[in-house]
Amino acid sequence: MLRRAHALMVLAMIGLVLGACSAPRSDAAKPPSKAMSPATGTPTGLYVHSQVDQHQDKSGFRLLTLSTNALMSRIVLADHAQHSIDLQYYIFDNDATGRLVAQRLLKAADRGVRVRLLLDDINIRNEIDMLDALDAHPNIEVRLFNPFSTHDPSVVSRAVQFMFDAHRLNRRMHNKSYIVDGNVAVVGGRNIGNDYFDAGDSTNFRDLDLIAIGPVVKEASHAFDDYWNCDAAYPVTAFQGKRSSLYDLAKLRADLARDARAFAQSDYAQATLDELPNGPSADRPGSWFWGEATLVADQPEKIATDHDEPALRIGPRIRAMTDSARQEVLVMSPYFIPGDSGTQYLGGLVAHGVTVKVLTNSLASTDEPAVHSGYAHYRRALLESGLQLYELRPAAGAAQPATARGTSSGVSLHAKAIVVDRRWVFIGSMNMDERSKLLNTEMGIIVDCPPLAEAVTHFFDTAILPANAYHVVLDGRDSRHRGTMRWQASNGDKPLRYSHDPDATTQRRLEVMLLRMLPLDGML
């Protein structure tokens, strides 16, 4: 055992030295750039401005509830881009859908479109070669936010770096936006990857995005520029080692084209076309939800602070929206750890006559058991306050959709949304937990629009049906008894009742039980 510990210590020191030798170069070219002016002479620009001009000072929205629609809208927008595409994501996977989006970005760049791609570095592994090759294109620039010092994808290397620089590396950019020609933006909860577009092998995320046109798009562009030009954003070329060339780019172009053809012939693609014969996107005529809207985004400097600075984060803006509630607040948050203050706040709303309903993941549907351990700590207190609590079922009571690689075994909630009094709506990247509040950077859109609020409410109401979610209740509670926690659902006409987290394996229950003993809330 001592020899093994000594060997691990040596490896750690070697990894630290290697990491230091591979630190991002401070002299790497990082020219500042700004969003281009909105394109007004393109077909999409003409259409968008004809719509916006009819709704002074208001922005228009389409709600992307279907994962396939969310993917195809991004593809169509890239295909029709003529001037610029700006993308900001926490995850951009090197998988079937990620490579399809990359192929469309590359085709746009070949047409002369300027592409800026800003990604958080925490999940960059085998994606780095693809990103490096894309950056070799004269019209594409890739930057990484708050990067590790080296792009050695090994677990040991990353673990060693995190061990010695945890304070910095624990703070991530969770923002998600996709802005085309300064006219159209997609903002919401989805990253780029199979799991977010119903093309995953196992779990597929249920999520929400907004396609936006109008004044809020300019606000999204300003937020992107703040991150693109901030000190924490490094060019992908800022790291020592082999650099991709135009030859590598040519090979990537051929590989992506081959993969796109294979994807187009998949069962997933065919099902998507059948489902969306006229797939709604931002440049096709159709109905929009109109309302006054504000793009809210944490300041990138948030990751450099040692204490909470409310002026740098969007939490106070969200709080002002929920403070205005008089009748109802609906919350969707896959990672829901309200803490003592959040539990008291939501209970206070209930005490003032506001109906509060929360939808989060069940233990069986979550992709993060550690987060569930934090949430479970507050579950009883939330129920005792009168809050209505729902947990998404892993199979959502129905056969799962066909995917590019077979059949999904389940679903997991990933949507982050709040509806207040069926008038105000927030959709974005922010969970209700301490990580979103203090460690990550987040963004989203707040809209004053009753019809949009009704659409999101319909999504919520469908998700909490007994076939789709467990209703968590306190059974037998009275003045003498605290009540027993129960999970209620249904299988067709057959009611289901459970006395513990349903459909979760014994191993997962034990894992959560152990995690609940650790003081992890502030890191979750």
C-alpha positions in Angstrom: 0.0 0.0 0.0 2.8 2.4 0.8 4.5 1.7 -2.5 1.2 2.4 -4.3 0.7 5.6 -2.4 4.2 6.7 -3.2 3.7 5.9 -6.9 0.5 8.0 -7.0 2.3 10.8 -5.3 5.1 10.7 -7.9 2.4 10.6 -10.7 0.7 13.6 -9.2 3.9 15.6 -9.0 4.8 14.7 -12.6 1.3 15.7 -13.7 1.6 19.0 -11.9 5.0 19.7 -13.6 3.6 18.7 -17.0 0.5 20.9 -16.4 2.7 23.9 -15.5 4.8 23.4 -18.6 1.6 23.3 -20.8 -0.1 26.3 -19.3 -2.0 28.5 -21.8 0.4 31.0 -23.5 -0.3 34.5 -22.4 1.1 35.8 -25.7 -1.4 33.8 -27.9 -3.2 36.1 -30.3 -6.6 37.1 -28.9 -7.9 40.0 -31.0 -11.1 41.5 -29.5 -14.2 41.3 -31.7 -17.8 42.4 -31.5 -21.0 41.1 -32.9 -21.8 42.1 -36.4 -24.7 44.4 -37.1 -27.9 42.6 -37.9 -28.2 41.5 -41.5 -31.2 43.3 -43.0 -30.9 42.4 -46.7 -31.0 38.6 -46.4 -34.2 36.6 -46.9 -34.2 35.7 -43.2 -33.4 39.3 -42.2 -36.2 40.7 -44.3 -38.6 38.3 -42.8 -37.5 38.8 -39.2 -37.6 42.6 -39.5 -41.0 42.6 -41.2 -42.3 40.7 -38.2 -40.5 42.8 -35.5 -41.6 46.1 -37.1 -45.2 45.1 -36.4 -44.5 44.7 -32.6 -42.7 47.8 -31.4 -40.3 47.2 -28.5 -41.4 43.6 -28.2 -39.5 40.4 -29.0 -41.0 37.3 -30.7 -40.5 33.7 -29.4 -41.1 30.2 -30.4 -40.9 27.5 -27.8 -38.8 24.4 -28.6 -40.2 21.6 -26.6 -39.4 18.7 -29.1 -35.7 17.7 -29.1 -35.8 16.9 -32.8 -37.2 20.4 -33.5 -34.5 21.9 -31.4 -31.8 20.2 -33.5 -33.3 20.9 -36.9 -33.9 24.6 -36.0 -30.2 25.0 -35.3 -29.3 23.2 -38.5 -31.7 25.3 -40.6 -30.4 28.5 -39.0 -26.8 27.6 -39.8 -27.7 26.7 -43.3 -29.3 30.0 -43.9 -26.7 32.2 -42.2 -25.0 34.7 -44.4 -22.9 36.9 -42.1 -22.2 35.5 -38.6 -22.9 32.7 -36.2 -22.0 33.0 -32.5 -22.2 29.9 -30.2 -21.7 29.7 -26.5 -22.1 26.3 -24.8 -21.2 24.3 -21.7 -21.0 21.1 -23.7 -20.4 20.5 -27.4 -20.0 16.7 -27.8 -18.0 15.0 -30.6 -20.9 12.7 -31.4 -23.4 12.3 -34.2 -25.4 15.5 -33.5 -22.4 17.5 -32.4 -20.6 16.6 -35.6 -23.7 17.4 -37.7 -23.8 20.9 -36.2 -20.0 21.2 -36.7 -20.4 20.2 -40.4 -23.0 22.9 -40.9 -20.8 25.5 -39.1 -18.0 24.6 -41.4 -20.2 24.8 -44.5 -21.3 28.3 -43.4 -17.7 29.3 -42.9 -16.9 28.1 -46.4 -19.6 30.5 -47.6 -17.9 33.4 -45.9 -19.8 33.4 -42.6 -17.8 34.4 -39.5 -18.2 31.7 -36.8 -17.2 32.3 -33.2 -17.4 29.3 -30.9 -17.0 29.7 -27.2 -17.0 26.5 -25.0 -16.5 25.8 -21.4 -13.4 23.6 -21.1 -14.6 21.2 -18.4 -16.0 18.6 -20.8 -13.4 19.0 -23.7 -11.8 15.6 -24.2 -11.8 14.0 -27.7 -13.5 17.1 -29.0 -10.2 19.0 -29.0 -8.9 17.7 -32.3 -12.1 18.7 -34.0 -12.1 22.1 -32.4 -8.5 22.6 -33.3 -9.1 21.8 -36.9 -12.2 24.0 -37.1 -10.1 26.9 -35.7 -7.7 26.5 -38.7 -10.4 27.8 -40.9 -9.9 31.5 -41.6 -13.5 32.2 -40.8 -13.8 30.2 -37.6 -12.4 31.1 -34.2 -12.6 28.8 -31.2 -12.1 29.9 -27.6 -12.2 27.9 -24.4 -13.5 29.4 -21.1 -11.6 29.0 -17.9 -9.4 26.2 -19.3 -7.4 23.5 -17.7 -3.7 24.1 -18.2 -3.2 21.2 -20.6 -5.5 19.2 -22.9 -4.2 15.8 -21.9 -7.6 14.1 -21.8 -6.5 11.5 -19.2 -8.4 11.3 -15.9 -5.2 11.5 -13.9 -4.0 14.7 -15.6 -7.4 16.4 -15.0 -7.6 15.1 -11.5 -4.1 16.4 -10.6 -4.8 19.8 -12.1 -8.1 20.1 -10.3 -6.5 19.0 -7.0 -4.0 21.9 -7.2 -6.3 24.5 -8.7 -9.8 23.6 -7.5 -10.9 27.1 -6.5 -10.6 28.2 -10.1 -11.5 25.1 -12.0 -14.7 24.5 -10.0 -16.2 27.6 -11.5 -17.7 26.9 -15.0 -19.5 28.7 -17.8 -23.0 27.1 -18.0 -24.4 29.6 -20.5 -26.1 28.4 -23.7 -26.8 30.6 -26.8 -26.8 30.3 -30.5 -27.0 33.6 -32.5 -27.3 33.9 -36.2 -26.8 37.0 -38.4 -27.7 39.2 -35.4 -31.3 38.5 -36.1 -32.2 35.2 -34.4 -31.1 33.6 -31.1 -31.7 30.3 -29.5 -31.4 30.5 -25.7 -32.4 27.8 -23.2 -31.2 24.7 -21.5 -29.9 22.4 -24.3 -26.2 21.8 -24.9 -25.0 20.3 -28.2 -24.9 16.5 -28.2 -27.0 13.4 -28.7 -28.5 13.3 -25.2 -30.1 16.7 -25.8 -31.7 15.8 -29.1 -33.2 12.4 -28.3 -30.4 10.6 -30.1 -28.7 9.2 -27.0 -28.0 5.6 -26.3 -29.5 5.5 -22.8 -30.9 8.7 -21.2 -32.3 11.5 -23.2 -33.0 14.9 -21.6 -36.3 16.7 -21.6 -35.5 20.4 -22.2 -36.7 23.8 -23.3 -35.3 26.4 -25.6 -36.6 29.7 -27.0 -36.1 30.9 -30.6 -36.0 34.6 -30.2 -36.2 37.6 -32.6 -36.4 41.3 -31.9 -34.6 43.5 -29.4 -33.6 40.7 -27.0 -31.3 39.2 -29.7 -29.1 42.4 -29.5 -28.9 41.9 -25.7 -27.9 38.2 -26.3 -25.1 39.4 -28.7 -23.8 41.9 -26.1 -23.7 39.1 -23.5 -21.8 36.9 -25.9 -19.3 39.7 -26.6 -18.7 40.1 -22.8 -17.7 36.5 -22.5 -15.8 36.3 -25.8 -13.5 39.2 -24.8 -13.2 38.4 -21.1 -9.9 37.4 -19.5 -11.1 33.8 -18.8 -11.6 33.1 -22.5 -8.5 31.6 -24.2 -8.0 30.9 -27.9 -7.8 27.2 -28.6 -4.3 28.0 -30.0 -3.1 29.2 -26.7 -1.9 25.7 -25.7 1.4 24.2 -26.6 1.6 21.1 -28.7 0.6 20.0 -32.2 -1.5 22.5 -34.1 -4.0 21.6 -36.8 -3.3 22.8 -40.3 -5.5 23.3 -43.4 -4.7 19.7 -44.3 -6.2 18.6 -41.1 -9.2 20.8 -41.8 -9.6 19.3 -45.2 -9.6 15.8 -43.6 -12.1 17.0 -41.0 -14.3 18.4 -43.8 -14.4 15.1 -45.6 -15.0 13.1 -42.3 -17.9 15.4 -41.2 -19.5 15.2 -44.7 -19.3 11.4 -44.5 -20.8 11.4 -41.0 -23.6 13.8 -42.1 -24.6 11.5 -44.9 -24.7 8.6 -42.6 -26.8 10.6 -40.1 -29.2 11.6 -42.8 -29.8 7.9 -43.6 -30.4 6.9 -40.0 -33.8 6.0 -38.5 -33.5 9.0 -36.3 -33.3 11.4 -39.2 -36.2 9.8 -41.0 -38.3 9.9 -37.9 -37.5 13.6 -37.5 -38.5 14.4 -41.1 -41.8 12.4 -40.7 -42.5 14.3 -37.4 -41.6 17.7 -38.8 -42.5 17.8 -42.5 -42.4 21.6 -42.4 -40.1 21.8 -39.4 -40.8 25.2 -37.8 -37.7 27.4 -37.7 -36.9 31.0 -37.3 -37.0 32.0 -41.0 -40.3 30.3 -42.0 -43.7 32.2 -41.7 -45.7 31.2 -38.7 -47.0 32.4 -35.3 -44.8 33.9 -32.7 -45.3 34.7 -29.0 -44.8 38.5 -28.5 -43.8 40.2 -25.3 -41.4 42.6 -23.6 -38.3 40.6 -22.8 -35.0 40.9 -21.1 -31.9 38.8 -21.6 -30.3 38.2 -18.2 -26.7 36.9 -17.9 -24.2 36.6 -15.1 -21.1 38.7 -15.6 -18.0 36.6 -16.5 -16.2 38.2 -13.6 -18.4 36.1 -11.3 -16.0 33.2 -11.5 -13.1 35.3 -10.1 -14.9 36.5 -7.0 -14.2 35.0 -3.5 -17.5 36.0 -2.1 -21.1 36.6 -3.4 -21.6 39.7 -5.4 -25.3 39.9 -6.3 -24.6 42.6 -8.9 -22.7 40.1 -11.0 -25.4 37.4 -11.1 -28.9 37.0 -12.4 -30.4 35.6 -9.2 -31.8 39.0 -8.0 -33.6 39.4 -11.4 -35.2 36.0 -11.0 -36.1 36.8 -7.4 -37.8 40.0 -8.4 -40.0 38.0 -10.8 -41.1 35.5 -8.2 -41.5 38.2 -5.6 -44.3 39.6 -7.7 -46.3 36.3 -7.6 -49.9 36.6 -6.3 -51.4 33.3 -7.4 -49.0 30.7 -8.7 -45.3 29.8 -9.2 -44.2 26.9 -11.3 -40.6 25.8 -11.2 -38.7 23.3 -13.4 -35.2 22.5 -12.2 -33.4 19.2 -12.8 -30.9 20.0 -10.1 -33.0 21.4 -7.2 -31.2 22.1 -3.9 -33.0 25.2 -2.4 -31.0 25.3 0.8 -32.4 26.6 4.0 -33.0 30.1 2.7 -34.7 28.8 -0.5 -36.9 26.4 1.4 -38.0 29.2 3.7 -38.6 31.6 0.7 -40.8 29.1 -1.2 -42.6 28.2 2.0 -43.2 31.9 2.6 -44.8 32.2 -0.9 -47.2 29.4 0.0 -48.0 31.0 3.4 -49.1 34.2 1.5 -51.5 32.2 -0.6 -49.3 31.4 -3.7 -49.6 27.9 -5.1 -46.0 26.7 -5.6 -45.3 23.6 -7.7 -41.9 22.2 -8.4 -40.8 19.6 -10.9 -37.4 18.0 -10.6 -35.8 14.7 -11.2 -36.5 11.5 -9.3 -33.6 9.4 -8.0 -34.3 7.0 -10.8 -34.2 9.7 -13.5 -31.4 12.0 -12.4 -28.0 11.9 -14.0 -26.4 13.2 -10.9 -27.0 11.1 -7.7 -24.9 13.5 -5.7 -27.3 16.4 -6.5 -30.3 14.2 -5.5 -28.6 13.6 -2.1 -28.6 17.4 -1.6 -32.2 17.8 -2.7 -33.4 14.9 -0.5 -32.2 16.8 2.5 -34.9 19.5 2.0 -37.7 17.4 0.6 -39.7 16.9 3.8 -39.4 20.6 4.8 -40.7 21.6 1.4 -43.7 19.3 1.7 -44.4 20.5 5.2 -44.5 24.1 4.0 -47.3 23.2 1.6 -45.3 23.2 -1.6 -46.5 20.7 -4.3 -43.5 18.5 -5.3 -43.2 16.3 -8.4 -40.3 14.1 -9.6 -40.0 13.0 -13.2 -40.3 9.2 -13.8 -37.3 7.7 -15.8 -39.5 6.2 -18.5 -42.2 8.8 -18.4 -44.9 6.1 -18.6 -44.5 5.5 -22.3 -42.4 3.7 -24.9 -39.3 5.8 -25.6 -38.6 7.3 -29.1 -36.4 5.6 -31.6 -32.9 7.0 -31.6 -30.0 7.0 -34.0 -28.5 4.1 -32.1 -31.5 2.1 -30.9 -34.0 2.7 -28.2 -33.7 5.0 -25.2 -34.1 3.4 -21.8 -35.4 6.5 -20.1 -35.6 10.3 -19.8 -34.2 12.9 -17.5 -35.4 16.4 -16.8 -33.0 19.1 -18.0 -35.3 22.1 -18.6 -34.9 25.1 -16.4 -38.0 27.3 -16.3 -40.1 29.4 -14.0 -43.7 30.6 -14.7 -45.3 33.3 -12.5 -49.0 33.9 -12.5 -49.2 32.5 -16.0 -47.8 35.8 -17.3 -44.0 35.9 -16.6 -41.7 33.3 -17.9 -38.0 32.6 -17.3 -36.2 30.0 -19.6 -32.5 29.5 -19.5 -29.6 27.6 -18.1 -30.0 28.3 -14.3 -30.8 25.5 -11.9 -32.1 26.3 -8.4 -29.0 25.3 -6.5 -25.9 26.8 -4.9 -23.7 25.9 -7.9 -25.8 28.0 -10.3 -26.1 30.8 -7.8 -22.5 31.2 -6.8 -20.1 29.0 -8.9 -21.3 28.7 -12.5 -22.2 31.5 -14.8 -25.7 31.4 -16.1 -28.1 33.1 -18.5 -31.7 33.1 -19.7 -34.6 35.2 -20.9 -37.4 36.8 -18.9 -40.6 37.4 -20.9 -43.8 39.1 -20.1 -46.2 37.2 -22.3 -49.3 35.3 -21.1 -49.7 33.1 -24.2 -46.0 31.9 -23.9 -46.6 31.4 -20.1 -49.6 29.2 -21.0 -47.5 27.2 -23.4 -44.8 26.5 -20.8 -47.5 25.8 -18.2 -49.0 23.2 -20.6 -45.5 21.6 -20.9 -45.3 21.6 -17.1 -48.8 20.2 -16.6 -48.1 17.4 -19.1 -44.8 16.5 -17.4 -46.5 16.1 -14.0 -49.2 13.8 -15.1 -49.3 10.6 -13.0 -48.0 8.7 -16.1 -45.0 10.9 -16.3 -44.1 12.0 -12.8 -44.3 10.9 -9.2 -46.3 13.2 -6.9 -44.5 13.3 -3.6 -46.9 13.7 -0.6 -47.0 13.4 3.2 -49.5 10.7 4.0 -51.2 10.6 7.3 -50.0 14.0 8.4 -51.9 15.7 11.2 -51.3 17.8 14.3 -49.7 14.7 16.0 -47.9 13.0 13.2 -45.4 14.4 10.7 -46.7 12.0 8.1 -45.1 9.4 5.9 -43.5 10.4 2.6 -45.2 8.7 -0.3 -44.7 8.7 -4.1 -47.9 8.5 -6.2 -48.1 7.7 -9.9 -50.1 5.5 -12.3 -49.7 2.8 -14.9 -52.7 3.3 -17.1 -55.7 3.0 -14.9 -53.7 1.3 -12.1 -52.6 3.7 -9.3 -49.1 3.3 -8.0 -47.9 4.1 -4.5 -44.4 3.8 -3.1 -42.9 4.3 0.4 -39.3 5.1 -0.9 -37.7 6.5 -4.0 -39.3 4.4 -6.8 -37.5 2.5 -9.6 -34.1 3.3 -8.2 -31.6 0.5 -7.7 -30.4 -0.5 -4.2 -26.9 0.6 -5.2 -28.1 4.0 -6.1 -30.1 4.4 -2.9 -27.0 3.4 -0.9 -24.9 5.8 -2.8 -27.2 8.7 -2.1 -27.5 7.7 1.6 -23.7 7.9 1.9 -23.5 11.2 0.0 -26.1 12.7 2.3 -23.6 12.4 5.2 -21.2 14.7 3.4 -21.3 18.5 3.5 -21.6 18.9 -0.3 -24.5 21.4 -0.8 -22.2 24.3 -1.6 -20.5 22.4 -4.3 -23.7 21.0 -6.0 
